[in-house]
Amino acid sequence: MSPSEALSPDQIASQLAAKGVIICADDFAVHHSASAGIAELARLHRISAASAMVLSPHWAQDVALLQDLRGQIDVGLHLDWTSDFAKAAGHGWSLGAAMRRSVLGGFDTRQAATVIERQLDLFEANWHAAPDYVDGHQHVQQFAGIRDALVAVLARRYGALAVKPYLRVSRPPQGTADLKGRVIARMGANALEKIAATAGFKRAAALLGIHNFSGSPADYARLMTRWLAQAPPGAIIMCHPAQACEPGDEIGVSRVQEFAYLAGPEFVAALATAGVVPVRGRQVLS
């Protein structure tokens, strides 16, 4: 660092006092517009993690967008049971059916392990490394049967690594959850955290960013301001950005609104006001 680039005492103090939060963009590879938007936000230092849908036919090509970001952001597996990609792969369920299966006995752990292994294989085949973390599309990583199989598979594949993948626990911070957040948490957040802790895996144990993908750009800005204020250190704030609204994307309009906000100056100001710095999991999870 040259003298002209040196941080002032006030800047150093500000960084030391900052709250480290993982800003995670879900659904990388759901379509190219999402992948391109997520990669752009990472280069702008607006996000610090990207979750990949490896069953998508876009994954093998779009992964190239992340190559120059290797080591700068976390890249994780967005475990998938409920998308059209999962249905095409032969193991997909509607979200409602998957939730009922989780509540009424859970998924078969052996079958779930096979599905998880296949998705990890696809991740590694194109990223050429283990995932930095695992979460789930529509939070399936914590559904009964899936969560047990997931931790067992991760222990078998990555248990000897010095830095193991961490897990997202989809549970809003205490006192912040609306109805949707409470339902998500009750689908196995506490159970996943207990299983993962016993197996020695780190967890990001608080999740924000839950909303109904409706409302105006101003509504989303207000939500983000609240999430940044509420997030404890080491929490995840998830987002779902894309550069354009693709045909057939049920939340496409919201994706474009999120991208515009996250790429713009209002988000930078909101981060500064909240004292939040986007960080990788290894920087904040102990």
Backbone as CSV, one residue per row, in Angstrom:
resi,resn,N_x,N_y,N_z,CA_x,CA_y,CA_z,C_x,C_y,C_z
1,MET,0.851,-1.192,0.000,0.000,0.000,0.000,0.887,1.242,0.000
2,SER,0.635,2.143,-0.915,1.419,3.367,-1.007,0.937,4.353,0.055
3,PRO,1.748,5.375,0.364,1.323,6.361,1.358,-0.015,6.992,1.033
4,SER,-0.254,7.215,-0.270,-1.514,7.853,-0.637,-2.702,6.944,-0.410
5,GLU,-2.451,5.596,-0.325,-3.542,4.641,-0.136,-3.700,4.264,1.340
6,ALA,-2.803,4.730,2.203,-2.850,4.335,3.606,-4.143,4.816,4.254
7,LEU,-4.676,3.984,5.137,-5.900,4.333,5.836,-5.601,5.331,6.950
8,SER,-6.494,6.267,7.117,-6.366,7.217,8.219,-6.749,6.505,9.517
9,PRO,-6.374,7.076,10.670,-6.787,6.484,11.953,-8.302,6.330,12.066
10,ASP,-9.053,7.298,11.571,-10.510,7.207,11.625,-11.022,6.054,10.761
11,GLN,-10.421,5.860,9.582,-10.829,4.759,8.713,-10.509,3.412,9.341
12,ILE,-9.345,3.305,9.958,-8.962,2.058,10.630,-9.941,1.767,11.772
13,ALA,-10.243,2.777,12.560,-11.175,2.597,13.670,-12.553,2.185,13.173
14,SER,-12.969,2.775,12.043,-14.277,2.447,11.483,-14.334,0.990,11.047
15,GLN,-13.271,0.494,10.389,-13.246,-0.886,9.939,-13.211,-1.852,11.118
16,LEU,-12.465,-1.516,12.162,-12.387,-2.387,13.329,-13.735,-2.471,14.040
17,ALA,-14.489,-1.381,14.003,-15.782,-1.347,14.677,-16.905,-1.912,13.825
18,ALA,-16.647,-2.195,12.545,-17.694,-2.637,11.635,-18.213,-4.017,12.020
19,LYS,-19.454,-4.247,11.644,-20.122,-5.518,11.885,-20.014,-6.366,10.624
20,GLY,-19.369,-7.527,10.724,-19.203,-8.394,9.571,-20.436,-9.241,9.335
21,VAL,-21.022,-9.116,8.157,-22.226,-9.860,7.782,-21.989,-10.494,6.412
22,ILE,-22.439,-11.728,6.250,-22.329,-12.411,4.966,-23.512,-11.984,4.098
23,ILE,-23.240,-11.262,3.029,-24.286,-10.865,2.084,-24.263,-11.894,0.958
24,CYS,-25.271,-12.741,0.908,-25.260,-13.911,0.034,-26.312,-13.800,-1.055
25,ALA,-25.880,-13.921,-2.294,-26.785,-13.937,-3.440,-27.137,-15.389,-3.782
26,ASP,-28.396,-15.725,-3.634,-28.875,-17.067,-3.954,-29.169,-17.201,-5.455
27,ASP,-29.248,-18.452,-5.899,-29.744,-18.819,-7.234,-28.777,-18.493,-8.371
28,PHE,-27.463,-18.493,-8.099,-26.520,-18.391,-9.215,-26.786,-19.549,-10.165
29,ALA,-26.888,-19.250,-11.458,-27.131,-20.212,-12.545,-28.594,-20.563,-12.732
30,VAL,-29.516,-19.961,-11.971,-30.924,-20.220,-12.273,-31.232,-19.789,-13.698
31,HIS,-30.599,-18.712,-14.134,-30.544,-18.302,-15.531,-29.364,-17.339,-15.659
32,HIS,-28.982,-17.029,-16.897,-27.749,-16.264,-17.096,-27.851,-14.853,-16.525
33,SER,-29.028,-14.248,-16.566,-29.171,-12.894,-16.035,-28.885,-12.848,-14.534
34,ALA,-29.285,-13.900,-13.827,-28.974,-13.969,-12.399,-27.470,-14.151,-12.194
35,SER,-26.867,-15.049,-12.949,-25.429,-15.292,-12.805,-24.623,-14.031,-13.080
36,ALA,-24.961,-13.338,-14.166,-24.213,-12.133,-14.523,-24.395,-11.041,-13.480
37,GLY,-25.612,-10.902,-12.963,-25.854,-9.892,-11.943,-25.110,-10.186,-10.652
38,ILE,-25.110,-11.441,-10.244,-24.415,-11.827,-9.015,-22.917,-11.588,-9.157
39,ALA,-22.341,-11.962,-10.299,-20.913,-11.749,-10.507,-20.573,-10.261,-10.493
40,GLU,-21.425,-9.442,-11.083,-21.163,-7.999,-11.088,-21.209,-7.434,-9.672
41,LEU,-22.184,-7.863,-8.887,-22.273,-7.378,-7.507,-21.064,-7.809,-6.691
42,ALA,-20.562,-9.000,-6.955,-19.357,-9.453,-6.242,-18.162,-8.584,-6.591
43,ARG,-18.024,-8.207,-7.852,-16.906,-7.358,-8.257,-17.030,-5.955,-7.666
44,LEU,-18.253,-5.535,-7.400,-18.484,-4.235,-6.772,-18.361,-4.305,-5.250
45,HIS,-18.089,-5.501,-4.723,-17.957,-5.725,-3.283,-19.266,-5.456,-2.538
46,ARG,-20.384,-5.714,-3.214,-21.685,-5.541,-2.566,-22.180,-6.846,-1.945
47,ILE,-21.682,-7.987,-2.401,-22.021,-9.282,-1.821,-20.718,-9.998,-1.480
48,SER,-20.824,-11.018,-0.629,-19.623,-11.757,-0.239,-19.789,-13.265,-0.387
49,ALA,-20.926,-13.704,-0.949,-21.144,-15.131,-1.157,-22.129,-15.321,-2.298
50,ALA,-21.970,-16.442,-3.010,-22.857,-16.784,-4.122,-23.205,-18.262,-4.034
51,SER,-24.506,-18.567,-4.080,-24.999,-19.940,-3.937,-25.415,-20.486,-5.297
52,ALA,-24.820,-21.606,-5.694,-24.964,-22.129,-7.056,-25.996,-23.247,-7.150
53,MET,-26.873,-23.118,-8.150,-27.841,-24.168,-8.478,-27.202,-25.070,-9.535
54,VAL,-26.548,-26.115,-9.097,-25.692,-26.897,-9.986,-26.472,-27.840,-10.891
55,LEU,-27.763,-28.051,-10.641,-28.576,-28.871,-11.537,-28.994,-28.109,-12.789
56,SER,-28.808,-26.792,-12.764,-29.167,-25.962,-13.914,-28.210,-26.217,-15.072
57,PRO,-28.722,-26.263,-16.309,-27.830,-26.388,-17.460,-26.919,-25.183,-17.655
58,HIS,-27.197,-24.079,-16.959,-26.355,-22.887,-17.065,-25.107,-22.975,-16.181
59,TRP,-25.078,-23.860,-15.202,-23.998,-23.888,-14.223,-22.639,-24.108,-14.880
60,ALA,-22.530,-25.091,-15.756,-21.224,-25.437,-16.335,-20.613,-24.276,-17.101
61,GLN,-21.447,-23.440,-17.715,-20.931,-22.297,-18.475,-20.799,-21.050,-17.594
62,ASP,-21.803,-20.780,-16.767,-21.807,-19.543,-15.992,-20.748,-19.534,-14.892
63,VAL,-20.261,-20.707,-14.483,-19.232,-20.745,-13.441,-18.008,-19.931,-13.839
64,ALA,-17.775,-19.761,-15.138,-16.638,-18.964,-15.596,-16.720,-17.526,-15.090
65,LEU,-17.937,-17.026,-14.833,-18.102,-15.663,-14.343,-17.521,-15.474,-12.941
66,LEU,-17.330,-16.587,-12.225,-16.828,-16.511,-10.852,-15.331,-16.766,-10.739
67,GLN,-14.696,-17.162,-11.814,-13.306,-17.615,-11.714,-12.369,-16.526,-11.204
68,ASP,-12.551,-15.295,-11.654,-11.641,-14.238,-11.196,-12.003,-13.741,-9.798
69,LEU,-13.060,-14.315,-9.213,-13.467,-13.966,-7.852,-13.070,-15.033,-6.845
70,ARG,-12.374,-16.067,-7.322,-11.977,-17.166,-6.443,-11.117,-16.627,-5.298
71,GLY,-11.481,-16.975,-4.077,-10.759,-16.502,-2.917,-11.217,-15.148,-2.407
72,GLN,-12.043,-14.467,-3.195,-12.548,-13.159,-2.768,-13.945,-13.245,-2.164
73,ILE,-14.742,-14.207,-2.632,-16.070,-14.436,-2.089,-16.217,-15.922,-1.788
74,ASP,-17.198,-16.257,-0.962,-17.554,-17.652,-0.756,-18.427,-18.110,-1.916
75,VAL,-18.180,-19.324,-2.386,-19.020,-19.936,-3.412,-19.538,-21.247,-2.828
76,GLY,-20.853,-21.377,-2.770,-21.438,-22.523,-2.098,-22.453,-23.254,-2.941
77,LEU,-22.876,-24.405,-2.442,-23.895,-25.226,-3.090,-25.275,-24.827,-2.583
78,HIS,-26.149,-24.492,-3.504,-27.545,-24.193,-3.198,-28.330,-25.490,-3.411
79,LEU,-28.345,-26.326,-2.383,-28.921,-27.668,-2.474,-30.378,-27.583,-2.932
80,ASP,-30.735,-28.414,-3.918,-31.994,-28.209,-4.636,-32.842,-29.480,-4.670
81,TRP,-34.058,-29.336,-4.162,-35.069,-30.408,-4.255,-36.363,-29.922,-4.887
82,THR,-36.524,-28.616,-5.091,-37.853,-28.086,-5.399,-37.934,-27.243,-6.677
83,SER,-36.857,-27.125,-7.426,-36.913,-26.346,-8.666,-37.291,-27.245,-9.841
84,ASP,-37.523,-26.633,-10.996,-37.751,-27.408,-12.214,-36.518,-28.235,-12.564
85,PHE,-35.337,-27.753,-12.205,-34.113,-28.517,-12.461,-34.116,-29.817,-11.657
86,ALA,-34.552,-29.739,-10.402,-34.623,-30.939,-9.566,-35.657,-31.918,-10.103
87,LYS,-36.765,-31.380,-10.576,-37.795,-32.259,-11.146,-37.269,-32.945,-12.397
88,ALA,-36.522,-32.207,-13.226,-35.937,-32.805,-14.424,-34.892,-33.858,-14.071
89,ALA,-34.228,-33.683,-12.930,-33.214,-34.648,-12.484,-33.827,-35.888,-11.849
90,GLY,-35.141,-35.853,-11.605,-35.830,-37.050,-11.133,-36.091,-37.112,-9.641
91,HIS,-35.715,-36.082,-8.890,-35.955,-36.121,-7.446,-36.736,-34.905,-6.950
92,GLY,-37.298,-34.126,-7.860,-37.922,-32.867,-7.476,-39.316,-33.013,-6.894
93,TRP,-39.629,-32.099,-5.995,-40.939,-32.013,-5.359,-41.417,-30.570,-5.446
94,SER,-42.727,-30.357,-5.376,-43.209,-29.008,-5.130,-42.831,-28.632,-3.703
95,LEU,-42.734,-27.336,-3.425,-42.354,-26.924,-2.074,-43.365,-27.432,-1.049
96,GLY,-44.647,-27.314,-1.367,-45.661,-27.775,-0.422,-45.538,-29.253,-0.121
97,ALA,-45.312,-30.058,-1.163,-45.174,-31.497,-0.955,-43.916,-31.820,-0.167
98,ALA,-42.836,-31.099,-0.437,-41.590,-31.337,0.299,-41.745,-30.979,1.770
99,MET,-42.459,-29.909,2.056,-42.687,-29.528,3.449,-43.536,-30.579,4.166
100,ARG,-44.558,-31.083,3.482,-45.387,-32.123,4.099,-44.569,-33.381,4.356
101,ARG,-43.719,-33.746,3.399,-42.876,-34.928,3.576,-41.940,-34.736,4.773
102,SER,-41.405,-33.537,4.926,-40.504,-33.266,6.041,-41.222,-33.412,7.371
103,VAL,-42.437,-32.902,7.441,-43.198,-32.933,8.688,-43.723,-34.330,8.989
104,LEU,-44.139,-35.055,7.961,-44.780,-36.364,8.141,-43.782,-37.502,7.926
105,GLY,-42.740,-37.515,8.742,-41.802,-38.625,8.702,-40.451,-38.318,8.106
106,GLY,-40.372,-37.331,7.233,-39.083,-36.947,6.670,-38.696,-37.725,5.429
107,PHE,-37.672,-37.259,4.752,-37.144,-37.891,3.555,-36.304,-39.112,3.937
108,ASP,-36.241,-40.063,3.039,-35.380,-41.226,3.241,-33.919,-40.764,3.199
109,THR,-33.173,-41.016,4.249,-31.820,-40.474,4.333,-30.884,-41.086,3.295
110,ARG,-31.054,-42.354,2.960,-30.185,-42.967,1.952,-30.429,-42.351,0.590
111,GLN,-31.689,-42.193,0.233,-31.996,-41.559,-1.043,-31.528,-40.109,-1.058
112,ALA,-31.730,-39.415,0.073,-31.282,-38.024,0.154,-29.774,-37.926,-0.003
113,ALA,-29.036,-38.851,0.603,-27.576,-38.827,0.496,-27.136,-38.969,-0.957
114,THR,-27.826,-39.808,-1.720,-27.478,-39.989,-3.135,-27.676,-38.688,-3.905
115,VAL,-28.785,-38.000,-3.637,-29.063,-36.725,-4.308,-28.019,-35.677,-3.932
116,ILE,-27.655,-35.630,-2.674,-26.661,-34.664,-2.205,-25.292,-34.945,-2.821
117,GLU,-24.893,-36.194,-2.846,-23.607,-36.558,-3.462,-23.570,-36.121,-4.919
118,ARG,-24.674,-36.325,-5.642,-24.713,-35.955,-7.061,-24.531,-34.458,-7.231
119,GLN,-25.168,-33.666,-6.376,-25.040,-32.220,-6.509,-23.648,-31.732,-6.099
120,LEU,-23.056,-32.353,-5.096,-21.677,-31.999,-4.739,-20.710,-32.380,-5.855
121,ASP,-20.961,-33.514,-6.499,-20.124,-33.907,-7.637,-20.203,-32.863,-8.750
122,LEU,-21.403,-32.401,-9.048,-21.576,-31.387,-10.089,-20.910,-30.078,-9.697
123,PHE,-20.991,-29.722,-8.418,-20.320,-28.510,-7.957,-18.817,-28.631,-8.170
124,GLU,-18.236,-29.710,-7.676,-16.780,-29.874,-7.750,-16.294,-30.029,-9.189
125,ALA,-17.082,-30.674,-10.049,-16.656,-30.899,-11.430,-16.420,-29.590,-12.168
126,ASN,-17.140,-28.534,-11.758,-17.013,-27.262,-12.455,-16.284,-26.190,-11.658
127,TRP,-16.311,-26.261,-10.343,-15.592,-25.297,-9.515,-14.212,-25.813,-9.124
128,HIS,-14.009,-27.115,-9.197,-12.722,-27.767,-8.911,-12.246,-27.511,-7.475
129,ALA,-13.189,-27.444,-6.583,-12.891,-27.299,-5.154,-14.160,-27.626,-4.394
130,ALA,-14.002,-27.885,-3.115,-15.166,-28.087,-2.262,-15.935,-26.780,-2.118
131,PRO,-17.226,-26.839,-1.859,-17.967,-25.598,-1.602,-17.519,-24.951,-0.298
132,ASP,-17.552,-23.645,-0.260,-17.251,-22.939,0.985,-18.357,-23.147,2.010
133,TYR,-19.556,-23.410,1.541,-20.701,-23.603,2.423,-21.791,-24.346,1.647
134,VAL,-22.803,-24.773,2.368,-23.995,-25.364,1.753,-25.217,-24.708,2.374
135,ASP,-26.127,-24.284,1.524,-27.445,-23.855,1.968,-28.481,-24.587,1.118
136,GLY,-29.689,-24.097,1.037,-30.691,-24.830,0.290,-31.680,-23.937,-0.419
137,HIS,-32.029,-24.312,-1.646,-33.098,-23.629,-2.360,-34.399,-23.870,-1.606
138,GLN,-35.058,-22.775,-1.213,-36.273,-22.823,-0.406,-36.030,-23.554,0.913
139,HIS,-34.772,-23.487,1.367,-34.363,-23.908,2.718,-34.478,-25.414,2.950
140,VAL,-34.357,-26.205,1.887,-34.501,-27.654,2.037,-33.343,-28.280,2.809
141,GLN,-32.248,-27.559,2.991,-31.107,-28.135,3.702,-31.450,-28.521,5.137
142,GLN,-32.535,-27.969,5.675,-32.878,-28.284,7.058,-34.145,-29.134,7.182
143,PHE,-34.657,-29.658,6.074,-35.818,-30.538,6.136,-35.417,-31.890,6.727
144,ALA,-36.346,-32.521,7.428,-36.079,-33.809,8.073,-35.656,-34.846,7.040
145,GLY,-34.629,-35.603,7.372,-34.078,-36.590,6.448,-32.984,-35.998,5.594
146,ILE,-33.241,-34.849,4.997,-32.219,-34.178,4.186,-31.102,-33.650,5.083
147,ARG,-31.463,-33.021,6.204,-30.430,-32.432,7.070,-29.502,-33.503,7.628
148,ASP,-30.053,-34.640,8.013,-29.230,-35.718,8.562,-28.267,-36.244,7.505
149,ALA,-28.818,-36.466,6.301,-27.986,-36.968,5.206,-26.925,-35.950,4.816
150,LEU,-27.289,-34.669,4.803,-26.353,-33.622,4.400,-25.133,-33.583,5.311
151,VAL,-25.351,-33.553,6.601,-24.221,-33.473,7.529,-23.366,-34.730,7.440
152,ALA,-23.995,-35.887,7.283,-23.230,-37.127,7.163,-22.382,-37.137,5.897
153,VAL,-22.943,-36.677,4.786,-22.191,-36.637,3.524,-21.050,-35.626,3.619
154,LEU,-21.314,-34.461,4.185,-20.259,-33.455,4.326,-19.126,-33.969,5.215
155,ALA,-19.466,-34.683,6.276,-18.433,-35.228,7.158,-17.585,-36.257,6.431
156,ARG,-18.228,-37.051,5.607,-17.498,-38.091,4.881,-16.595,-37.478,3.802
157,ARG,-17.087,-36.482,3.103,-16.326,-35.916,1.991,-15.287,-34.892,2.439
158,TYR,-15.628,-34.101,3.458,-14.808,-32.933,3.774,-14.349,-32.878,5.233
159,GLY,-14.621,-33.935,5.983,-14.304,-33.910,7.400,-12.839,-33.725,7.711
160,ALA,-11.961,-34.120,6.795,-10.523,-33.996,7.038,-9.960,-32.642,6.600
161,LEU,-10.762,-31.801,5.970,-10.264,-30.507,5.508,-9.980,-29.586,6.688
162,ALA,-8.945,-28.767,6.546,-8.635,-27.789,7.595,-9.758,-26.755,7.706
163,VAL,-10.310,-26.358,6.562,-11.448,-25.432,6.544,-12.620,-26.165,5.904
164,LYS,-13.562,-26.556,6.711,-14.712,-27.318,6.228,-15.808,-26.373,5.745
165,PRO,-16.688,-26.842,4.885,-17.833,-26.008,4.508,-18.677,-25.659,5.738
166,TYR,-19.182,-24.452,5.758,-20.117,-24.093,6.811,-21.546,-24.245,6.295
167,LEU,-22.499,-24.172,7.199,-23.902,-24.397,6.861,-24.741,-23.178,7.191
168,ARG,-25.715,-22.930,6.362,-26.700,-21.896,6.654,-27.822,-22.512,7.485
169,VAL,-28.114,-21.880,8.606,-29.286,-22.237,9.399,-30.332,-21.160,9.123
170,SER,-31.423,-21.543,8.497,-32.421,-20.571,8.046,-33.366,-20.230,9.186
171,ARG,-32.924,-19.268,10.000,-33.678,-18.866,11.185,-33.423,-17.380,11.428
172,PRO,-34.450,-16.554,11.373,-34.245,-15.131,11.639,-33.763,-14.900,13.060
173,PRO,-33.058,-13.788,13.298,-32.644,-13.470,14.670,-33.851,-13.391,15.597
174,GLN,-33.636,-13.716,16.843,-34.726,-13.738,17.819,-35.425,-12.388,17.870
175,GLY,-36.754,-12.443,17.808,-37.554,-11.238,17.910,-37.760,-10.496,16.610
176,THR,-37.243,-11.022,15.484,-37.361,-10.305,14.206,-38.246,-11.017,13.198
177,ALA,-38.679,-12.244,13.473,-39.321,-13.060,12.445,-40.791,-12.686,12.249
178,ASP,-41.202,-12.587,10.983,-42.617,-12.521,10.655,-43.120,-13.952,10.463
179,LEU,-44.355,-14.118,9.991,-44.929,-15.462,9.859,-44.091,-16.335,8.935
180,LYS,-43.669,-15.799,7.781,-42.886,-16.593,6.842,-41.575,-17.020,7.483
181,GLY,-40.929,-16.122,8.185,-39.672,-16.454,8.841,-39.845,-17.526,9.902
182,ARG,-40.949,-17.448,10.655,-41.196,-18.460,11.687,-41.452,-19.826,11.079
183,VAL,-42.190,-19.858,9.978,-42.455,-21.135,9.313,-41.153,-21.747,8.800
184,ILE,-40.312,-20.942,8.172,-39.032,-21.436,7.662,-38.187,-22.010,8.794
185,ALA,-38.101,-21.282,9.900,-37.297,-21.747,11.026,-37.823,-23.060,11.586
186,ARG,-39.133,-23.210,11.630,-39.727,-24.419,12.205,-39.560,-25.646,11.317
187,MET,-39.080,-25.440,10.111,-38.839,-26.582,9.226,-37.495,-27.252,9.502
188,GLY,-36.934,-27.027,10.689,-35.765,-27.791,11.089,-34.518,-27.015,11.413
189,ALA,-34.634,-25.691,11.630,-33.442,-24.890,11.904,-32.705,-25.376,13.147
190,ASN,-33.426,-25.568,14.240,-32.773,-25.987,15.484,-32.142,-27.369,15.348
191,ALA,-32.847,-28.262,14.665,-32.317,-29.620,14.488,-31.054,-29.609,13.642
192,LEU,-31.045,-28.827,12.560,-29.848,-28.753,11.720,-28.677,-28.182,12.503
193,GLU,-28.929,-27.143,13.275,-27.831,-26.547,14.042,-27.234,-27.556,15.020
194,LYS,-28.075,-28.324,15.682,-27.594,-29.311,16.647,-26.776,-30.402,15.964
195,ILE,-27.276,-30.925,14.838,-26.571,-31.984,14.119,-25.222,-31.485,13.606
196,ALA,-25.225,-30.280,13.041,-23.995,-29.721,12.480,-22.971,-29.443,13.575
197,ALA,-23.421,-28.910,14.711,-22.504,-28.627,15.811,-21.875,-29.908,16.341
198,THR,-22.661,-30.947,16.475,-22.146,-32.230,16.956,-21.084,-32.787,16.021
199,ALA,-21.281,-32.559,14.711,-20.328,-33.058,13.714,-19.145,-32.120,13.499
200,GLY,-19.129,-30.981,14.158,-17.987,-30.073,14.057,-18.015,-29.118,12.887
201,PHE,-19.212,-28.835,12.356,-19.327,-27.892,11.243,-19.793,-26.535,11.757
202,LYS,-19.181,-25.478,11.257,-19.583,-24.126,11.629,-20.921,-23.795,10.981
203,ARG,-21.643,-22.908,11.637,-22.953,-22.520,11.150,-23.108,-21.007,11.142
204,ALA,-23.739,-20.493,10.111,-24.246,-19.125,10.151,-25.677,-19.252,10.652
205,ALA,-25.874,-18.936,11.925,-27.085,-19.353,12.627,-28.205,-18.331,12.606
206,ALA,-28.057,-17.264,11.854,-29.140,-16.287,11.723,-29.255,-15.883,10.265
207,LEU,-30.479,-15.823,9.778,-30.734,-15.501,8.375,-31.733,-14.363,8.285
208,LEU,-31.376,-13.354,7.499,-32.286,-12.263,7.168,-32.408,-12.191,5.649
209,GLY,-33.318,-11.347,5.180,-33.571,-11.255,3.750,-34.829,-11.963,3.318
210,ILE,-35.581,-12.482,4.285,-36.826,-13.189,3.979,-37.910,-12.168,3.681
211,HIS,-38.512,-12.274,2.511,-39.643,-11.407,2.175,-40.488,-12.109,1.115
212,ASN,-41.523,-11.452,0.660,-42.493,-12.094,-0.234,-42.283,-11.760,-1.705
213,PHE,-41.152,-11.138,-2.038,-40.810,-10.824,-3.426,-41.888,-9.970,-4.101
214,SER,-42.483,-9.090,-3.307,-43.475,-8.161,-3.838,-43.157,-6.776,-3.293
215,GLY,-43.838,-5.783,-3.807,-43.590,-4.424,-3.337,-42.707,-3.653,-4.299
216,SER,-42.467,-2.418,-3.945,-41.753,-1.484,-4.804,-40.268,-1.469,-4.476
217,PRO,-39.457,-0.828,-5.312,-38.043,-0.654,-4.974,-37.851,0.052,-3.628
218,ALA,-38.702,1.013,-3.319,-38.596,1.701,-2.032,-38.896,0.751,-0.876
219,ASP,-39.839,-0.166,-1.090,-40.134,-1.168,-0.057,-38.910,-2.036,0.217
220,TYR,-38.233,-2.461,-0.853,-37.054,-3.306,-0.665,-35.941,-2.536,0.046
221,ALA,-35.768,-1.272,-0.294,-34.749,-0.464,0.374,-35.036,-0.363,1.869
222,ARG,-36.302,-0.186,2.229,-36.658,-0.114,3.651,-36.403,-1.445,4.346
223,LEU,-36.718,-2.549,3.675,-36.454,-3.869,4.258,-34.963,-4.069,4.488
224,MET,-34.158,-3.713,3.510,-32.714,-3.915,3.643,-32.148,-3.064,4.774
225,THR,-32.619,-1.840,4.900,-32.167,-0.994,6.003,-32.464,-1.668,7.344
226,ARG,-33.643,-2.269,7.448,-34.014,-2.953,8.693,-33.156,-4.194,8.911
227,TRP,-32.942,-4.999,7.857,-32.131,-6.214,7.999,-30.701,-5.879,8.415
228,LEU,-30.134,-4.855,7.825,-28.767,-4.479,8.178,-28.670,-4.076,9.644
229,ALA,-29.678,-3.380,10.137,-29.678,-2.968,11.539,-29.872,-4.165,12.470
230,GLN,-30.688,-5.125,12.063,-31.033,-6.265,12.915,-29.983,-7.372,12.893
231,ALA,-29.189,-7.450,11.842,-28.280,-8.580,11.672,-27.209,-8.611,12.750
232,PRO,-27.087,-9.724,13.473,-25.954,-9.859,14.386,-24.686,-10.170,13.596
233,PRO,-23.507,-9.936,14.166,-22.277,-10.302,13.461,-22.288,-11.782,13.083
234,GLY,-21.878,-12.075,11.847,-21.837,-13.450,11.382,-23.139,-13.958,10.808
235,ALA,-24.164,-13.115,10.765,-25.429,-13.506,10.150,-25.305,-13.483,8.630
236,ILE,-26.281,-14.096,7.980,-26.410,-14.032,6.523,-27.606,-13.160,6.176
237,ILE,-27.417,-12.245,5.245,-28.541,-11.575,4.590,-28.578,-12.108,3.170
238,MET,-29.628,-12.841,2.836,-29.727,-13.401,1.492,-30.423,-12.413,0.564
239,CYS,-30.088,-12.512,-0.718,-30.730,-11.707,-1.744,-30.842,-12.549,-3.009
240,HIS,-31.622,-12.058,-3.964,-31.893,-12.840,-5.172,-31.849,-11.918,-6.393
241,PRO,-30.676,-11.373,-6.713,-30.590,-10.378,-7.783,-30.439,-10.987,-9.174
242,ALA,-30.825,-10.205,-10.173,-30.601,-10.558,-11.580,-30.609,-9.274,-12.393
243,GLN,-29.882,-9.284,-13.491,-29.795,-8.092,-14.329,-31.062,-7.855,-15.141
244,ALA,-31.804,-8.930,-15.442,-33.008,-8.808,-16.267,-34.038,-9.829,-15.816
245,CYS,-35.283,-9.539,-16.142,-36.386,-10.433,-15.813,-36.532,-11.456,-16.933
246,GLU,-36.232,-12.702,-16.636,-36.274,-13.755,-17.645,-37.674,-14.356,-17.737
247,PRO,-38.108,-14.770,-18.935,-39.425,-15.399,-19.083,-39.562,-16.619,-18.178
248,GLY,-40.710,-16.718,-17.522,-40.980,-17.859,-16.668,-40.451,-17.742,-15.257
249,ASP,-39.725,-16.688,-14.946,-39.169,-16.503,-13.601,-40.233,-15.838,-12.735
250,GLU,-40.768,-16.580,-11.775,-41.873,-16.086,-10.961,-41.483,-14.884,-10.103
251,ILE,-40.219,-14.755,-9.772,-39.794,-13.614,-8.952,-38.875,-12.685,-9.751
252,GLY,-39.011,-12.729,-11.067,-38.111,-11.967,-11.929,-38.135,-10.476,-11.685
253,VAL,-39.310,-9.906,-11.481,-39.407,-8.464,-11.248,-38.664,-8.091,-9.970
254,SER,-38.858,-8.896,-8.932,-38.162,-8.632,-7.671,-36.657,-8.766,-7.832
255,ARG,-36.220,-9.750,-8.612,-34.774,-9.920,-8.826,-34.157,-8.648,-9.426
256,VAL,-34.819,-8.082,-10.410,-34.290,-6.879,-11.067,-34.264,-5.707,-10.091
257,GLN,-35.307,-5.571,-9.273,-35.333,-4.510,-8.271,-34.192,-4.681,-7.266
258,GLU,-33.965,-5.918,-6.830,-32.891,-6.157,-5.870,-31.535,-5.826,-6.485
259,PHE,-31.319,-6.229,-7.728,-30.039,-5.935,-8.370,-29.803,-4.426,-8.462
260,ALA,-30.829,-3.685,-8.899,-30.673,-2.236,-9.060,-30.322,-1.583,-7.724
261,TYR,-30.973,-2.015,-6.658,-30.683,-1.438,-5.340,-29.282,-1.805,-4.878
262,LEU,-28.932,-3.079,-4.961,-27.637,-3.532,-4.451,-26.469,-2.940,-5.237
263,ALA,-26.678,-2.666,-6.510,-25.612,-2.104,-7.339,-25.498,-0.590,-7.194
264,GLY,-26.469,0.035,-6.541,-26.513,1.485,-6.513,-25.945,2.111,-5.251
265,PRO,-25.913,3.422,-5.211,-25.305,4.145,-4.076,-26.134,4.059,-2.800
266,GLU,-27.439,3.819,-2.914,-28.268,3.773,-1.709,-27.857,2.607,-0.806
267,PHE,-27.484,1.483,-1.393,-27.049,0.335,-0.595,-25.717,0.632,0.083
268,VAL,-24.812,1.295,-0.627,-23.526,1.677,-0.028,-23.770,2.564,1.194
269,ALA,-24.689,3.502,1.065,-24.997,4.388,2.190,-25.636,3.612,3.335
270,ALA,-26.493,2.643,3.007,-27.142,1.850,4.051,-26.136,0.994,4.809
271,LEU,-25.165,0.430,4.093,-24.106,-0.325,4.756,-23.331,0.567,5.730
272,ALA,-22.987,1.746,5.266,-22.212,2.659,6.113,-23.007,3.082,7.348
273,THR,-24.273,3.383,7.156,-25.115,3.804,8.278,-25.240,2.704,9.321
274,ALA,-25.378,1.458,8.853,-25.522,0.320,9.767,-24.189,-0.170,10.315
275,GLY,-23.086,0.327,9.768,-21.769,-0.138,10.189,-21.498,-1.571,9.795
276,VAL,-22.000,-1.965,8.634,-21.874,-3.348,8.166,-20.846,-3.429,7.046
277,VAL,-20.010,-4.469,7.118,-19.077,-4.793,6.043,-19.405,-6.196,5.543
278,PRO,-19.613,-6.399,4.228,-19.827,-7.751,3.710,-18.551,-8.576,3.850
279,VAL,-18.656,-9.757,4.455,-17.480,-10.586,4.721,-17.754,-12.031,4.333
280,ARG,-16.662,-12.791,4.179,-16.755,-14.233,3.958,-17.000,-14.933,5.295
281,GLY,-17.542,-16.135,5.215,-17.853,-16.875,6.417,-16.658,-17.122,7.316
282,ARG,-15.511,-17.418,6.724,-14.337,-17.738,7.545,-13.857,-16.557,8.365
283,GLN,-14.290,-15.352,7.987,-13.878,-14.153,8.727,-14.696,-13.929,9.988
284,VAL,-15.873,-14.566,10.077,-16.760,-14.241,11.199,-17.302,-15.464,11.938
285,LEU,-17.179,-16.661,11.380,-17.751,-17.839,12.011,-16.664,-18.576,12.804
286,SER,-16.928,-18.795,14.073,-15.944,-19.459,14.918,-16.460,-20.821,15.383
